Amino acid sequence: MRKQIVRSVFLAAGLGLMAGGALAQKTETEKGIDRYRELIADGNPAELWEMQGQELWKKKAGPNQVSLEKCDLGLGAGVVKGAFVSLPRYFADTGKVMDLEGRLAHCMKTIQGIEPKVSTYNRDDHKNIVALVTWIAAESKGMPVNVPQNHPEEKRVYEVGKRAFFYRAGPYDFACATCHAEDNKRIRLQGLPNLLKKEPAGSAYTSWPAYRVSNGELWPMNKRLEDCFRQQRFPELKFSSELSVALSMYMGVNGNGVASLAPTIKR
């Protein structure tokens, strides 16, 4: 009996050392990932999209041959600084809550006479919108997230986003919350932020648009959410649909007060 107890103690100690070693290794891995992100952040190719976006904002285009400088992104016609961190929001002229990408598509249509293809995300159809989003996001870099909850529609859309975040479905019975409602979760080397908490929600929300090193593309928030739906094996998420806007609003409101990071660079 005594031998069994001794053997059990040594076994437990051995397992404890193994667990401690694994934990230490995980910490070193995370440090390596952070270092990698620091290195690739120097000279973010997103700057090319920024420059293009600024040009597109001022360029006269479309059948009406006018610029987008009269576009109201929620802070007044032509006001860009601070717009990124205060969207989605309610717009009286459309009677609905809109995100930045959807609002830009609306302005292109109503001001310039351009009919952008907006139902399904496509990098060619949306290249101008992505460039504009990147520049507008850069203009708010470092500013605190301030997604409003003043209008009844803003509050309703937030609640829709909350329900969608916890809704489980699909062949894997997944929800957004499956990956993003707990601390210290990860898939392989990818950390999964807890979007119920202010700091990680704000950081995740303002991490897009981001340049993806792995595919050489720049993804806006709509594309990021669409890819999450793909991984959950959900039906395709439509560009700037109410569901997409609702999830963005839920994340943004949860992250209110956090300094904006966008545009960023990711693996």
Short mmCIF file of the C-alpha atoms (twelve columns), coordinates in Angstrom:
data_MODEL
# 
_entry.id   MODEL 
# 
loop_
_atom_site.group_PDB 
_atom_site.id 
_atom_site.type_symbol 
_atom_site.label_atom_id 
_atom_site.label_alt_id 
_atom_site.label_comp_id 
_atom_site.label_asym_id 
_atom_site.label_seq_id 
_atom_site.Cartn_x 
_atom_site.Cartn_y 
_atom_site.Cartn_z 
_atom_site.pdbx_PDB_model_num 
ATOM 1   C CA . MET A 1   0.000   0.000  0.000   1 
ATOM 2   C CA . ARG A 2   2.819   2.372  0.966   1 
ATOM 3   C CA . LYS A 3   4.610   1.611  -2.311  1 
ATOM 4   C CA . GLN A 4   1.451   2.461  -4.232  1 
ATOM 5   C CA . ILE A 5   1.152   5.800  -2.437  1 
ATOM 6   C CA . VAL A 6   4.812   6.647  -3.125  1 
ATOM 7   C CA . ARG A 7   4.407   5.632  -6.758  1 
ATOM 8   C CA . SER A 8   1.284   7.828  -7.043  1 
ATOM 9   C CA . VAL A 9   3.078   10.800 -5.488  1 
ATOM 10  C CA . PHE A 10  5.981   10.520 -7.927  1 
ATOM 11  C CA . LEU A 11  3.561   10.096 -10.841 1 
ATOM 12  C CA . ALA A 12  1.624   13.186 -9.805  1 
ATOM 13  C CA . ALA A 13  4.860   15.161 -9.394  1 
ATOM 14  C CA . GLY A 14  5.998   14.037 -12.813 1 
ATOM 15  C CA . LEU A 15  2.729   15.096 -14.412 1 
ATOM 16  C CA . GLY A 16  2.970   18.421 -12.604 1 
ATOM 17  C CA . LEU A 17  6.451   19.022 -14.007 1 
ATOM 18  C CA . MET A 18  5.235   18.106 -17.500 1 
ATOM 19  C CA . ALA A 19  2.311   20.490 -17.189 1 
ATOM 20  C CA . GLY A 20  4.605   23.216 -15.898 1 
ATOM 21  C CA . GLY A 21  6.952   22.662 -18.810 1 
ATOM 22  C CA . ALA A 22  4.074   22.799 -21.286 1 
ATOM 23  C CA . LEU A 23  2.863   26.015 -19.708 1 
ATOM 24  C CA . ALA A 24  6.334   27.546 -19.924 1 
ATOM 25  C CA . GLN A 25  6.606   26.448 -23.556 1 
ATOM 26  C CA . LYS A 26  3.243   28.023 -24.308 1 
ATOM 27  C CA . THR A 27  4.428   31.270 -22.793 1 
ATOM 28  C CA . GLU A 28  7.579   31.217 -24.921 1 
ATOM 29  C CA . THR A 29  5.469   30.472 -27.987 1 
ATOM 30  C CA . GLU A 30  3.238   33.433 -27.254 1 
ATOM 31  C CA . LYS A 31  6.285   35.633 -26.850 1 
ATOM 32  C CA . GLY A 32  7.525   34.450 -30.224 1 
ATOM 33  C CA . ILE A 33  4.175   35.264 -31.835 1 
ATOM 34  C CA . ASP A 34  4.198   38.735 -30.300 1 
ATOM 35  C CA . ARG A 35  7.731   39.300 -31.595 1 
ATOM 36  C CA . TYR A 36  6.682   38.146 -35.064 1 
ATOM 37  C CA . ARG A 37  3.782   40.591 -35.060 1 
ATOM 38  C CA . GLU A 38  6.094   43.415 -34.056 1 
ATOM 39  C CA . LEU A 39  8.463   42.620 -36.913 1 
ATOM 40  C CA . ILE A 40  5.810   42.430 -39.627 1 
ATOM 41  C CA . ALA A 41  4.061   45.566 -38.351 1 
ATOM 42  C CA . ASP A 42  6.984   47.664 -39.578 1 
ATOM 43  C CA . GLY A 43  6.042   48.827 -43.061 1 
ATOM 44  C CA . ASN A 44  2.460   47.570 -43.150 1 
ATOM 45  C CA . PRO A 45  1.375   47.214 -46.824 1 
ATOM 46  C CA . ALA A 46  -2.021  48.561 -45.725 1 
ATOM 47  C CA . GLU A 47  -0.430  51.988 -46.224 1 
ATOM 48  C CA . LEU A 48  -0.853  51.456 -49.983 1 
ATOM 49  C CA . TRP A 49  -4.608  51.033 -49.487 1 
ATOM 50  C CA . GLU A 50  -4.633  54.126 -47.260 1 
ATOM 51  C CA . MET A 51  -3.138  56.308 -49.967 1 
ATOM 52  C CA . GLN A 52  -5.551  54.954 -52.549 1 
ATOM 53  C CA . GLY A 53  -8.497  55.493 -50.200 1 
ATOM 54  C CA . GLN A 54  -7.599  59.138 -49.644 1 
ATOM 55  C CA . GLU A 55  -7.398  59.682 -53.388 1 
ATOM 56  C CA . LEU A 56  -10.744 57.960 -53.965 1 
ATOM 57  C CA . TRP A 57  -12.428 60.136 -51.322 1 
ATOM 58  C CA . LYS A 58  -11.414 63.307 -53.162 1 
ATOM 59  C CA . LYS A 59  -11.674 62.000 -56.726 1 
ATOM 60  C CA . LYS A 60  -14.646 62.972 -58.892 1 
ATOM 61  C CA . ALA A 61  -16.171 59.738 -60.138 1 
ATOM 62  C CA . GLY A 62  -19.300 57.990 -61.340 1 
ATOM 63  C CA . PRO A 63  -22.055 59.286 -63.651 1 
ATOM 64  C CA . ASN A 64  -22.408 62.383 -61.438 1 
ATOM 65  C CA . GLN A 65  -18.674 63.166 -61.554 1 
ATOM 66  C CA . VAL A 66  -18.465 64.256 -57.932 1 
ATOM 67  C CA . SER A 67  -16.247 63.260 -55.019 1 
ATOM 68  C CA . LEU A 68  -17.305 61.612 -51.759 1 
ATOM 69  C CA . GLU A 69  -16.400 64.676 -49.720 1 
ATOM 70  C CA . LYS A 70  -20.092 65.346 -49.001 1 
ATOM 71  C CA . CYS A 71  -20.620 61.835 -47.628 1 
ATOM 72  C CA . ASP A 72  -21.916 61.886 -44.047 1 
ATOM 73  C CA . LEU A 73  -20.343 59.067 -42.034 1 
ATOM 74  C CA . GLY A 74  -22.237 60.052 -38.910 1 
ATOM 75  C CA . LEU A 75  -20.298 63.099 -37.731 1 
ATOM 76  C CA . GLY A 76  -21.366 65.508 -40.470 1 
ATOM 77  C CA . ALA A 77  -20.820 65.780 -44.201 1 
ATOM 78  C CA . GLY A 78  -17.189 65.201 -45.094 1 
ATOM 79  C CA . VAL A 79  -16.014 64.548 -41.522 1 
ATOM 80  C CA . VAL A 80  -13.678 61.552 -41.522 1 
ATOM 81  C CA . LYS A 81  -11.647 61.794 -38.318 1 
ATOM 82  C CA . GLY A 82  -13.417 59.851 -35.577 1 
ATOM 83  C CA . ALA A 83  -15.944 58.245 -37.934 1 
ATOM 84  C CA . PHE A 84  -14.402 54.776 -37.878 1 
ATOM 85  C CA . VAL A 85  -14.580 54.445 -34.091 1 
ATOM 86  C CA . SER A 86  -18.211 55.612 -33.933 1 
ATOM 87  C CA . LEU A 87  -19.705 53.107 -36.379 1 
ATOM 88  C CA . PRO A 88  -22.060 51.251 -36.737 1 
ATOM 89  C CA . ARG A 89  -24.694 53.876 -35.921 1 
ATOM 90  C CA . TYR A 90  -28.215 54.928 -36.876 1 
ATOM 91  C CA . PHE A 91  -28.661 57.159 -39.938 1 
ATOM 92  C CA . ALA A 92  -31.901 59.109 -40.254 1 
ATOM 93  C CA . ASP A 93  -31.652 59.382 -44.049 1 
ATOM 94  C CA . THR A 94  -31.831 55.608 -44.458 1 
ATOM 95  C CA . GLY A 95  -33.802 54.822 -41.303 1 
ATOM 96  C CA . LYS A 96  -31.407 52.078 -40.248 1 
ATOM 97  C CA . VAL A 97  -28.159 51.275 -38.508 1 
ATOM 98  C CA . MET A 98  -25.221 51.068 -40.913 1 
ATOM 99  C CA . ASP A 99  -21.568 50.057 -40.679 1 
ATOM 100 C CA . LEU A 100 -18.747 51.923 -42.421 1 
ATOM 101 C CA . GLU A 101 -18.627 49.676 -45.487 1 
ATOM 102 C CA . GLY A 102 -22.376 49.822 -46.030 1 
ATOM 103 C CA . ARG A 103 -22.454 53.584 -45.504 1 
ATOM 104 C CA . LEU A 104 -19.717 54.100 -48.092 1 
ATOM 105 C CA . ALA A 105 -21.622 51.943 -50.592 1 
ATOM 106 C CA . HIS A 106 -24.692 54.088 -49.895 1 
ATOM 107 C CA . CYS A 107 -22.756 57.318 -50.499 1 
ATOM 108 C CA . MET A 108 -21.246 55.979 -53.705 1 
ATOM 109 C CA . LYS A 109 -24.752 55.248 -54.958 1 
ATOM 110 C CA . THR A 110 -26.558 58.389 -53.815 1 
ATOM 111 C CA . ILE A 111 -23.792 60.950 -54.327 1 
ATOM 112 C CA . GLN A 112 -21.708 59.604 -57.209 1 
ATOM 113 C CA . GLY A 113 -24.326 57.497 -58.967 1 
ATOM 114 C CA . ILE A 114 -22.157 54.375 -58.705 1 
ATOM 115 C CA . GLU A 115 -24.015 51.101 -58.119 1 
ATOM 116 C CA . PRO A 116 -21.499 49.005 -56.148 1 
ATOM 117 C CA . LYS A 117 -21.955 45.254 -55.928 1 
ATOM 118 C CA . VAL A 118 -22.532 44.768 -52.235 1 
ATOM 119 C CA . SER A 119 -24.485 41.565 -51.601 1 
ATOM 120 C CA . THR A 120 -21.545 39.133 -51.549 1 
ATOM 121 C CA . TYR A 121 -18.011 40.184 -50.671 1 
ATOM 122 C CA . ASN A 122 -15.569 40.071 -53.587 1 
ATOM 123 C CA . ARG A 123 -12.083 41.569 -53.498 1 
ATOM 124 C CA . ASP A 124 -12.435 43.001 -57.027 1 
ATOM 125 C CA . ASP A 125 -15.952 44.403 -56.595 1 
ATOM 126 C CA . HIS A 126 -15.084 45.846 -53.179 1 
ATOM 127 C CA . LYS A 127 -11.519 47.063 -53.776 1 
ATOM 128 C CA . ASN A 128 -12.503 50.744 -53.698 1 
ATOM 129 C CA . ILE A 129 -14.629 50.337 -50.574 1 
ATOM 130 C CA . VAL A 130 -11.777 48.465 -48.858 1 
ATOM 131 C CA . ALA A 131 -9.314  51.227 -49.756 1 
ATOM 132 C CA . LEU A 132 -11.688 53.911 -48.455 1 
ATOM 133 C CA . VAL A 133 -12.303 51.963 -45.228 1 
ATOM 134 C CA . THR A 134 -8.565  51.591 -44.673 1 
ATOM 135 C CA . TRP A 135 -7.887  55.310 -45.031 1 
ATOM 136 C CA . ILE A 136 -10.863 56.292 -42.878 1 
ATOM 137 C CA . ALA A 137 -9.788  53.788 -40.203 1 
ATOM 138 C CA . ALA A 138 -6.248  55.200 -40.224 1 
ATOM 139 C CA . GLU A 139 -7.647  58.683 -39.619 1 
ATOM 140 C CA . SER A 140 -9.048  57.453 -36.283 1 
ATOM 141 C CA . LYS A 141 -6.021  55.438 -35.174 1 
ATOM 142 C CA . GLY A 142 -5.443  55.819 -31.438 1 
ATOM 143 C CA . MET A 143 -8.895  57.304 -30.811 1 
ATOM 144 C CA . PRO A 144 -11.201 55.514 -28.331 1 
ATOM 145 C CA . VAL A 145 -14.021 53.350 -29.674 1 
ATOM 146 C CA . ASN A 146 -17.307 55.179 -29.206 1 
ATOM 147 C CA . VAL A 147 -20.054 53.137 -30.868 1 
ATOM 148 C CA . PRO A 148 -23.348 54.817 -29.862 1 
ATOM 149 C CA . GLN A 149 -26.365 53.347 -28.104 1 
ATOM 150 C CA . ASN A 150 -28.604 56.398 -28.126 1 
ATOM 151 C CA . HIS A 151 -31.249 55.624 -30.745 1 
ATOM 152 C CA . PRO A 152 -33.763 52.785 -30.135 1 
ATOM 153 C CA . GLU A 153 -32.586 51.133 -33.367 1 
ATOM 154 C CA . GLU A 154 -28.985 51.106 -32.139 1 
ATOM 155 C CA . LYS A 155 -30.093 49.367 -28.951 1 
ATOM 156 C CA . ARG A 156 -32.206 46.878 -30.908 1 
ATOM 157 C CA . VAL A 157 -29.385 46.034 -33.301 1 
ATOM 158 C CA . TYR A 158 -27.007 45.539 -30.367 1 
ATOM 159 C CA . GLU A 159 -29.430 43.004 -28.885 1 
ATOM 160 C CA . VAL A 160 -29.683 41.241 -32.267 1 
ATOM 161 C CA . GLY A 161 -25.886 41.034 -32.316 1 
ATOM 162 C CA . LYS A 162 -25.846 39.634 -28.783 1 
ATOM 163 C CA . ARG A 163 -28.361 36.923 -29.680 1 
ATOM 164 C CA . ALA A 164 -26.435 36.074 -32.844 1 
ATOM 165 C CA . PHE A 165 -23.172 35.872 -30.873 1 
ATOM 166 C CA . PHE A 166 -24.578 33.148 -28.600 1 
ATOM 167 C CA . TYR A 167 -26.703 31.381 -31.247 1 
ATOM 168 C CA . ARG A 168 -25.531 27.790 -31.800 1 
ATOM 169 C CA . ALA A 169 -26.174 26.023 -35.087 1 
ATOM 170 C CA . GLY A 170 -24.572 24.276 -38.031 1 
ATOM 171 C CA . PRO A 171 -23.023 20.784 -38.282 1 
ATOM 172 C CA . TYR A 172 -20.602 21.532 -35.417 1 
ATOM 173 C CA . ASP A 173 -23.211 23.190 -33.161 1 
ATOM 174 C CA . PHE A 174 -20.959 26.255 -32.993 1 
ATOM 175 C CA . ALA A 175 -21.654 29.817 -31.949 1 
ATOM 176 C CA . CYS A 176 -19.399 32.859 -31.998 1 
ATOM 177 C CA . ALA A 177 -19.306 32.371 -28.225 1 
ATOM 178 C CA . THR A 178 -17.831 28.875 -28.658 1 
ATOM 179 C CA . CYS A 179 -14.483 30.490 -29.430 1 
ATOM 180 C CA . HIS A 180 -14.846 34.027 -28.096 1 
ATOM 181 C CA . ALA A 181 -16.515 33.957 -24.682 1 
ATOM 182 C CA . GLU A 182 -13.701 32.686 -22.431 1 
ATOM 183 C CA . ASP A 183 -10.187 33.726 -21.490 1 
ATOM 184 C CA . ASN A 184 -7.008  31.938 -22.616 1 
ATOM 185 C CA . LYS A 185 -8.496  30.068 -25.565 1 
ATOM 186 C CA . ARG A 186 -6.600  29.410 -28.760 1 
ATOM 187 C CA . ILE A 187 -6.658  27.415 -31.991 1 
ATOM 188 C CA . ARG A 188 -3.134  26.176 -32.714 1 
ATOM 189 C CA . LEU A 189 -1.042  29.376 -32.481 1 
ATOM 190 C CA . GLN A 190 -4.005  31.712 -32.844 1 
ATOM 191 C CA . GLY A 191 -5.217  33.389 -29.669 1 
ATOM 192 C CA . LEU A 192 -8.994  33.779 -29.388 1 
ATOM 193 C CA . PRO A 193 -10.028 37.053 -27.722 1 
ATOM 194 C CA . ASN A 194 -12.821 37.039 -25.174 1 
ATOM 195 C CA . LEU A 195 -15.256 39.440 -26.836 1 
ATOM 196 C CA . LEU A 196 -17.332 39.766 -23.678 1 
ATOM 197 C CA . LYS A 197 -14.554 41.856 -22.127 1 
ATOM 198 C CA . LYS A 198 -13.783 45.476 -22.952 1 
ATOM 199 C CA . GLU A 199 -10.074 45.355 -23.839 1 
ATOM 200 C CA . PRO A 200 -10.086 42.255 -26.050 1 
ATOM 201 C CA . ALA A 201 -13.384 43.265 -27.687 1 
ATOM 202 C CA . GLY A 202 -12.094 46.739 -28.519 1 
ATOM 203 C CA . SER A 203 -8.769  45.417 -29.790 1 
ATOM 204 C CA . ALA A 204 -10.462 42.778 -31.935 1 
ATOM 205 C CA . TYR A 205 -13.013 45.239 -33.277 1 
ATOM 206 C CA . THR A 206 -10.346 47.743 -34.338 1 
ATOM 207 C CA . SER A 207 -7.982  45.092 -35.723 1 
ATOM 208 C CA . TRP A 208 -9.869  45.228 -39.024 1 
ATOM 209 C CA . PRO A 209 -9.216  46.292 -41.726 1 
ATOM 210 C CA . ALA A 210 -6.011  44.266 -41.662 1 
ATOM 211 C CA . TYR A 211 -3.442  43.171 -44.214 1 
ATOM 212 C CA . ARG A 212 -3.225  39.363 -44.280 1 
ATOM 213 C CA . VAL A 213 0.353   38.250 -44.904 1 
ATOM 214 C CA . SER A 214 -0.803  34.691 -45.641 1 
ATOM 215 C CA . ASN A 215 -2.823  35.678 -48.705 1 
ATOM 216 C CA . GLY A 216 -1.568  39.165 -49.566 1 
ATOM 217 C CA . GLU A 217 -5.031  40.685 -49.190 1 
ATOM 218 C CA . LEU A 218 -6.499  43.423 -47.064 1 
ATOM 219 C CA . TRP A 219 -9.634  42.323 -45.224 1 
ATOM 220 C CA . PRO A 220 -12.325 44.667 -43.873 1 
ATOM 221 C CA . MET A 221 -14.566 43.674 -40.963 1 
ATOM 222 C CA . ASN A 222 -17.261 42.275 -43.263 1 
ATOM 223 C CA . LYS A 223 -14.765 39.822 -44.750 1 
ATOM 224 C CA . ARG A 224 -13.491 38.808 -41.305 1 
ATOM 225 C CA . LEU A 225 -17.009 38.033 -40.103 1 
ATOM 226 C CA . GLU A 226 -17.799 36.167 -43.321 1 
ATOM 227 C CA . ASP A 227 -14.745 33.971 -42.795 1 
ATOM 228 C CA . CYS A 228 -15.823 33.189 -39.232 1 
ATOM 229 C CA . PHE A 229 -19.181 32.051 -40.592 1 
ATOM 230 C CA . ARG A 230 -17.377 29.891 -43.154 1 
ATOM 231 C CA . GLN A 231 -15.365 28.186 -40.434 1 
ATOM 232 C CA . GLN A 232 -18.560 27.514 -38.471 1 
ATOM 233 C CA . ARG A 233 -20.110 26.065 -41.670 1 
ATOM 234 C CA . PHE A 234 -22.889 28.637 -41.489 1 
ATOM 235 C CA . PRO A 235 -24.633 30.047 -44.584 1 
ATOM 236 C CA . GLU A 236 -22.655 32.820 -46.273 1 
ATOM 237 C CA . LEU A 237 -22.868 36.131 -44.446 1 
ATOM 238 C CA . LYS A 238 -24.085 38.894 -46.746 1 
ATOM 239 C CA . PHE A 239 -22.080 42.096 -47.054 1 
ATOM 240 C CA . SER A 240 -23.337 44.781 -44.612 1 
ATOM 241 C CA . SER A 241 -26.486 42.754 -43.892 1 
ATOM 242 C CA . GLU A 242 -28.322 43.462 -40.655 1 
ATOM 243 C CA . LEU A 243 -26.724 40.381 -39.108 1 
ATOM 244 C CA . SER A 244 -23.232 41.504 -40.082 1 
ATOM 245 C CA . VAL A 245 -23.897 45.022 -38.795 1 
ATOM 246 C CA . ALA A 246 -25.412 43.643 -35.578 1 
ATOM 247 C CA . LEU A 247 -22.363 41.505 -34.808 1 
ATOM 248 C CA . SER A 248 -20.094 44.482 -35.503 1 
ATOM 249 C CA . MET A 249 -22.162 46.682 -33.206 1 
ATOM 250 C CA . TYR A 250 -22.155 44.085 -30.436 1 
ATOM 251 C CA . MET A 251 -18.374 43.825 -30.595 1 
ATOM 252 C CA . GLY A 252 -17.879 47.581 -30.910 1 
ATOM 253 C CA . VAL A 253 -20.110 48.531 -27.985 1 
ATOM 254 C CA . ASN A 254 -18.435 45.896 -25.817 1 
ATOM 255 C CA . GLY A 255 -15.097 47.491 -26.687 1 
ATOM 256 C CA . ASN A 256 -16.088 51.128 -26.165 1 
ATOM 257 C CA . GLY A 257 -13.235 53.187 -24.742 1 
ATOM 258 C CA . VAL A 258 -10.400 51.094 -26.189 1 
ATOM 259 C CA . ALA A 259 -7.926  52.891 -28.483 1 
ATOM 260 C CA . SER A 260 -8.287  51.988 -32.158 1 
ATOM 261 C CA . LEU A 261 -5.520  49.906 -33.770 1 
ATOM 262 C CA . ALA A 262 -6.631  49.787 -37.412 1 
ATOM 263 C CA . PRO A 263 -5.333  49.273 -39.956 1 
ATOM 264 C CA . THR A 264 -3.251  46.363 -38.692 1 
ATOM 265 C CA . ILE A 265 -1.248  43.502 -40.136 1 
ATOM 266 C CA . LYS A 266 -1.854  39.821 -39.446 1 
ATOM 267 C CA . ARG A 267 -0.341  36.484 -40.392 1 
# 
